[in-house]
Amino acid sequence: MPAIRRSELDGAVRSEILSADQADRLAEFLARQAPAPEDQPRFTFVHVLYYLGGMIAIGAMSLFMTLAWSSLGGWGGFATAVTYGVLALLLTHWFLEQKRLPIPAGIMATLAVVMVPLAIFSAQNAFGYWDINRPYRDYHFWIDGRWLMMEFGTLAAAAALLWRYRFPFMLMPVAVTLWYMSMDLVPFLFGADWRDWEIRKFISLWFGLAMTLLAFWVDIRSRHSKDYAFWLYVFGVITFWSGLSLMRSDSELNKFLYSMINVAMILIGAVLSRRVFAVFGGLGVAGYLGYLSHRVFKDSLLFPFALSAIGLAIIWLGVLWQRREARWSERLRGFLPAPLRELIEARGR
C-alpha cells in the first residue's frame, strides 16, 4: 500500500470522513511508523553517489584487481588486505555512530566483507597453498574447488558482521559467494572436470533453488523490518534460471513444462513483489514462444492469431482482476499462513 500523504488526510477531513483531530493524530502515528528517509535506499543524487563510490571501491578490490597485486607477496598482500578491512570497519563505525549515516556505513561494512577472500588468498600464497602462479583475479573468472576455503571464510565473516551491524547491502557479497560456491563445489564434490557442462547446469539449478528458498525464509523472518532478502533473491533466481534454461531437451513436453515454470515465476514475482522473478520468467516465456514460432509453427498461419488471442485474454483477465482485486485478494489470502500473508501485505505497500 502506498504511503498516505498529508494532503490526502486533509481531503478526508473536508469530506467529513475524519475529524481534524483524528487526521492530526493519524499523521503523527504514520510519521513515527515510517523509517527515517536516510535509512532507505532511494534513487536520489546523494544515494547514487553513495552506491557508485562504494561499488567502485568494492570492484577495485575484487573484479578489477590487477595482476600487480602479486608483487606484494603473500604476507604483504595479507597485511594490506587486513589493513584495508580494518579501515573499512572503522569507517563503518564512524559513519554509523558519529554521522548517523546508515547507507555509507553499510557500504563500508560490505567492503570489509569483500576484503576477507583477498586476505585468505594472500595467506594461502604465503603458506604455499597454491602450486601454480594464480593471480587473485582468477577467483572471479575460473572455477576451482580450492576457492572453497576463501568462500567459507567470507560467509563466516559476513555472518559475524551481519550479527553486529544488520545492513541489508551486506547480503550482496554473501549472495555472490554462494553463487561462486555453487560452481566451485562441482570439482570438489564430484572430482569432475569443471568444464563438464551437464554437471555444472545440474548443480546451478538445485543450488539456485536452494538459495531462492533461503531468500524466501529470510523474507518471512524480516517481513516487518529491512529487506534482507533482496540480493539472495537476485542471485538465487539467476543461478536457478540459468541452470534451467541451459538444459537441453528434445521433448516438447519438457519444453512446455519449462514455459510453465517461467509462468509460475512471473506469478510468484507478482505475489511477493519481487521483480527479479518476473524479469527472468518473462525472458523464459518469450524464449519458449520464440521457439514455437520459429520451429514448431513456423509455417502456421493460425499461430500468430491464436497467440494474439491469448494475449488479449490475459489482458482481459487483468481488467477483471483490477475490478475485483480487493475482494479476490482478501479471499485468496485467507487460505495462506499468517506469516506469508503478512509478508505479502508488507512487501505490497
C-alpha positions in Angstrom: 0.0 0.0 0.0 1.5 3.4 -0.9 2.3 5.9 1.8 -0.6 8.3 2.8 0.2 11.9 2.2 -0.9 14.8 4.5 -2.9 16.3 1.6 -4.9 13.1 1.4 -5.7 13.3 5.1 -6.8 16.9 4.6 -9.1 15.7 1.8 -10.6 13.1 4.1 -11.3 15.9 6.7 -13.0 18.0 4.0 -15.1 15.0 3.0 -16.0 14.6 6.7 -14.6 11.1 6.8 -12.1 12.1 9.5 -12.1 14.9 12.0 -9.2 17.3 12.1 -8.0 15.9 15.4 -8.1 12.4 14.0 -6.2 13.4 10.9 -3.5 15.1 13.1 -3.2 12.0 15.3 -3.1 9.7 12.3 -0.4 11.8 10.6 1.7 11.7 13.8 1.3 8.0 14.1 2.3 7.3 10.5 5.3 9.6 10.9 6.5 7.6 13.8 6.0 4.3 12.0 7.8 5.3 8.8 11.6 4.7 8.7 13.8 7.7 8.5 14.4 8.7 4.9 18.1 8.4 5.2 17.7 4.7 6.2 16.0 3.8 3.0 17.9 3.4 -0.3 16.3 5.7 -2.8 17.1 6.9 -6.3 18.4 10.3 -5.3 21.6 12.0 -6.3 23.2 11.5 -2.9 22.3 7.8 -2.8 23.6 7.3 -6.3 26.9 8.8 -5.3 27.0 6.6 -2.2 26.5 3.4 -4.1 28.6 4.4 -7.1 31.5 5.2 -4.9 31.0 2.1 -2.9 30.7 -0.2 -5.9 33.9 1.3 -7.4 35.8 0.7 -4.2 34.4 -2.9 -3.9 35.1 -3.6 -7.6 38.7 -2.3 -7.2 39.3 -4.9 -4.5 37.5 -7.8 -6.3 36.6 -7.8 -10.0 39.1 -5.2 -11.2 42.1 -6.4 -9.2 45.2 -6.1 -11.3 48.0 -8.6 -11.7 50.3 -6.3 -9.9 48.8 -7.4 -6.6 51.0 -10.4 -6.6 54.1 -8.1 -6.4 53.2 -7.5 -2.8 53.9 -11.1 -2.0 51.8 -13.4 0.3 52.3 -11.7 3.6 52.4 -8.3 2.1 49.1 -8.8 0.4 47.6 -10.3 3.6 48.7 -7.3 5.7 47.4 -4.9 3.1 44.0 -6.7 2.8 43.6 -6.8 6.6 44.6 -3.1 7.0 42.1 -2.2 4.3 39.4 -4.3 6.0 40.1 -2.8 9.4 39.9 0.7 7.9 36.6 -0.1 6.3 35.2 -1.3 9.7 36.5 1.9 11.4 34.7 3.9 8.7 31.6 1.8 9.3 31.6 2.7 13.0 32.3 6.4 12.2 29.5 6.7 9.7 27.0 4.9 11.9 27.8 6.2 15.3 29.2 9.7 14.6 27.5 10.8 11.4 24.3 8.7 11.7 24.5 7.8 8.0 23.5 4.1 7.8 23.8 3.7 4.0 27.5 4.7 3.7 28.1 2.7 6.9 26.5 -0.4 5.2 28.7 0.1 2.1 31.8 0.2 4.2 30.8 -2.9 6.1 30.3 -4.6 2.8 33.7 -3.6 1.7 35.1 -5.1 4.8 33.5 -8.4 3.9 34.9 -8.2 0.4 38.4 -8.0 1.8 38.1 -11.4 3.5 38.7 -13.6 0.5 41.6 -11.4 -0.6 43.2 -11.8 2.8 42.7 -15.6 2.8 44.1 -15.9 -0.7 47.2 -13.9 0.3 47.7 -16.0 3.4 47.3 -19.2 1.3 50.0 -17.9 -1.1 52.3 -17.2 1.9 51.9 -20.8 3.1 52.5 -22.2 -0.4 48.9 -23.5 -0.7 48.8 -22.8 -4.5 51.1 -24.9 -6.5 50.7 -22.7 -9.6 51.1 -19.0 -10.1 47.5 -18.0 -10.0 46.5 -14.3 -9.5 43.6 -13.3 -7.3 41.5 -12.0 -10.2 41.1 -15.6 -11.4 38.8 -16.1 -8.4 36.1 -14.3 -10.3 36.6 -16.0 -13.7 37.8 -19.6 -13.1 36.2 -22.5 -11.3 38.4 -24.4 -8.8 37.4 -26.4 -5.7 40.3 -24.8 -3.9 38.5 -21.5 -3.8 36.1 -23.0 -1.2 38.3 -22.1 1.8 38.0 -18.4 0.7 34.3 -18.7 0.3 33.6 -20.4 3.6 35.8 -17.7 5.3 33.8 -15.0 3.6 30.5 -16.4 4.7 31.7 -16.8 8.3 33.0 -13.1 8.4 29.8 -11.9 6.8 27.7 -13.7 9.4 29.6 -12.2 12.2 29.3 -8.6 10.8 25.6 -9.1 9.9 25.0 -10.1 13.5 26.7 -6.9 14.6 25.5 -4.3 12.1 22.5 -5.8 10.2 22.9 -3.9 7.0 20.9 -5.5 4.1 23.5 -4.5 1.5 26.0 -6.8 3.2 23.9 -9.7 1.8 25.3 -8.8 -1.7 28.8 -10.4 -1.2 27.1 -13.3 0.6 24.9 -13.9 -2.4 27.8 -13.6 -4.8 29.9 -16.0 -2.7 27.1 -18.6 -2.6 26.8 -18.2 -6.4 30.5 -18.9 -6.8 30.3 -21.8 -4.3 27.7 -23.5 -6.4 30.2 -23.7 -9.3 33.3 -24.5 -7.2 31.5 -27.4 -5.5 31.5 -29.3 -8.8 35.2 -30.4 -8.9 35.3 -30.6 -5.1 32.4 -33.0 -4.6 32.5 -35.0 -7.8 36.1 -34.8 -8.7 34.9 -33.9 -12.2 36.2 -31.6 -14.8 34.6 -28.2 -14.2 34.2 -28.0 -18.0 31.5 -30.7 -17.8 28.5 -28.5 -18.6 25.9 -31.1 -17.7 27.1 -31.4 -14.1 27.5 -27.6 -13.8 24.0 -27.0 -15.0 22.6 -29.6 -12.6 24.4 -28.0 -9.7 23.4 -24.5 -10.7 19.7 -25.5 -10.9 19.5 -27.0 -7.5 21.8 -24.6 -5.7 19.9 -21.7 -7.2 16.6 -23.2 -6.0 18.1 -23.7 -2.5 19.3 -20.1 -2.4 15.9 -18.8 -3.5 14.2 -20.8 -0.8 16.7 -19.4 1.7 15.8 -15.9 0.5 12.1 -16.7 1.0 12.9 -17.8 4.6 14.8 -14.7 5.2 12.0 -12.6 3.7 9.5 -14.2 6.0 11.7 -13.6 9.0 12.4 -10.0 8.1 8.9 -9.1 6.9 8.5 -6.4 9.5 12.0 -4.9 9.1 14.5 -4.2 6.4 14.7 -6.0 3.1 17.5 -8.6 3.8 16.3 -11.0 1.1 16.8 -8.8 -2.0 20.3 -9.9 -3.0 19.7 -13.6 -2.1 16.6 -13.5 -4.4 18.6 -11.9 -7.3 21.5 -14.4 -7.4 19.3 -17.3 -6.4 16.9 -16.7 -9.3 19.8 -16.0 -11.7 21.5 -19.3 -10.7 18.3 -21.3 -10.9 17.0 -19.8 -14.1 20.4 -20.1 -15.9 20.8 -23.8 -15.0 17.2 -24.5 -16.1 17.4 -22.5 -19.3 20.8 -24.1 -20.4 19.5 -27.6 -20.1 18.7 -29.2 -23.4 15.8 -31.5 -24.2 14.3 -32.9 -27.4 11.0 -33.4 -25.6 8.2 -31.0 -26.4 6.6 -31.8 -23.1 9.8 -30.8 -21.2 9.9 -27.5 -23.2 6.3 -26.8 -22.3 7.0 -27.6 -18.6 9.9 -25.1 -18.9 7.5 -22.4 -20.1 5.1 -23.2 -17.2 7.9 -22.9 -14.7 8.6 -19.4 -16.1 4.9 -18.5 -15.9 4.9 -19.6 -12.3 8.0 -17.4 -11.7 6.1 -14.4 -13.0 3.1 -15.1 -10.7 5.5 -15.6 -7.8 7.1 -12.3 -8.6 3.7 -10.6 -8.6 2.7 -12.2 -5.3 5.9 -11.4 -3.5 6.5 -8.1 -5.2 9.9 -9.3 -6.4 10.6 -8.1 -9.9 13.6 -10.5 -10.5 11.1 -13.4 -10.8 9.0 -11.5 -13.3 12.0 -10.4 -15.4 13.6 -13.8 -15.8 10.2 -15.6 -16.0 9.3 -13.2 -18.8 12.5 -13.9 -20.6 11.8 -17.7 -20.4 8.3 -17.3 -21.7 9.5 -15.1 -24.5 12.2 -17.7 -25.4 9.6 -20.5 -25.5 7.2 -18.5 -27.7 10.1 -17.7 -30.0 10.9 -21.4 -30.2 7.3 -22.2 -31.1 7.1 -19.6 -33.8 10.4 -20.5 -35.4 10.4 -24.2 -35.1 7.0 -25.8 -34.3 4.6 -23.4 -36.0 6.9 -21.8 -38.5 4.5 -22.5 -41.4 1.3 -22.0 -39.5 -1.0 -19.1 -40.4 -3.2 -19.5 -37.3 -0.3 -19.4 -34.8 0.1 -15.6 -34.6 -3.7 -15.1 -34.4 -4.1 -17.7 -31.7 -1.1 -16.2 -29.8 -2.6 -12.7 -30.0 -6.0 -14.0 -28.8 -4.2 -15.5 -25.7 -2.5 -12.2 -25.1 -5.8 -10.3 -25.3 -7.4 -12.8 -23.0 -4.6 -12.3 -20.4 -5.2 -8.5 -20.6 -8.9 -9.0 -20.1 -8.1 -11.2 -17.0 -6.1 -8.3 -15.7 -9.1 -5.9 -16.2 -11.3 -8.3 -14.3 -8.7 -8.7 -11.5 -8.4 -4.9 -11.2 -12.1 -4.5 -10.7 -12.4 -7.2 -8.1 -8.8 -7.1 -6.7 -9.7 -6.2 -3.1 -12.4 -8.9 -2.7 -10.4 -11.7 -4.5 -7.2 -10.8 -2.8 -8.8 -11.0 0.6 -10.3 -14.4 -0.2 -7.1 -15.8 -1.5 -5.0 -14.5 1.4 -7.4 -16.2 3.8 -6.0 -19.6 2.7 -2.4 -18.5 3.4 -0.5 -19.0 6.7 -0.3 -15.8 8.7 3.5 -15.2 8.2 3.1 -15.4 4.4 0.0 -13.2 4.5 1.9 -10.6 6.5 4.9 -10.8 4.1 2.7 -10.2 1.0 1.0 -7.2 2.7 4.3 -5.7 3.9 6.0 -6.0 0.6 3.0 -4.8 -1.3 3.0 -1.4 0.3 
